[in-house]
Each structure stands twice: as structure tokens, then as C-alpha cells.
């Protein structure tokens, strides 16, 4: 079926007969799939769940003593404020939960046009000086991938200028 003649493109779950959630056992799930009844009509759908950076961030945040820099717009770090995976996982393991240390290069429209490499350098210096982390992890976002900042070269250059490994 061609979606180009439709006024509204069907939601992903409708197009591929999938579901985002399922309540029941694995046996129930297999039976529902065989009967073609996987779709959960009582739930609303959100097209933007987690981006790939958000998923990686949840894993990285579990490393102790690190500082994370999101090289992109400040909105890309919003998942860090309430990282439930970090909080819940550490509490379940009996780990004393500490405040996550993260920063953003906070790229704006002008930076997207002219590049954000200098902001990344300054953010790495500031993060190292303020927090003295055991390591600094630089994460790139969609915008920095699109504009083509040479993050690897900036990181390589900054390794000799800060005390934390990057």
C-alpha cells in the first residue's frame, strides 16, 4: 500500500502490526501475535520516545565519578536530570546515589552554522576544573553530527590540557 495517497500516514505500530507495551506472560504474547491482536488500542502513541543518545546516556550514567558532556543543544541533556535508570538501578544495588555531573556545550543557531568545536574545548576545560571527575565522556548529538564538528580532533587535543581522561 502506498502511503503517498493517504492524508495521514498510519502510525508505525499500525503499519507493522506491533506494540510498544504488552501486559501478560510470554505465552500470552505469542498467542496474541499469532491471532493478530498485538495492538493495544487503549494506549496513546508517542512518536518520540528515546533517541539513541538517551539510551546510551542511561548506560554511561552508571559509571561512578564521571562527568558527561553533551555536545549539542541544551535540550539534548534533559534526560539526565531525571535518569530513572540511574537512580533505580543504583538504589537496587545498594549504591549511594550521587548527583550526576553533566554539562552541555549549549549550541545555538549560530553555532550550528559556524561550528561548535571551540565551545566543546571550553566545556571540557570547565568540566575538568570544576568537578575533577575520574573521566570525561563526550557524547555527540544529532546536530553536531549534521554540522560535522571534528569531535575526535578536539578530544585528542584536549587530552593533554586537562587532568581527567577523556
Secondary structure as UniProt FT lines:
FT   HELIX           3..5
FT   HELIX           12..16
FT   HELIX           26..34
FT   TURN            35..36
FT   TURN            41..42
FT   HELIX           52..60
FT   TURN            61..62
FT   TURN            64..65
FT   STRAND          66..71
FT   HELIX           74..77
FT   HELIX           78..81
FT   HELIX           84..92
FT   TURN            93..94
FT   STRAND          101..104
FT   HELIX           109..114
FT   HELIX           117..131
FT   STRAND          135..140
FT   HELIX           142..147
FT   HELIX           151..158
FT   TURN            159..161
//
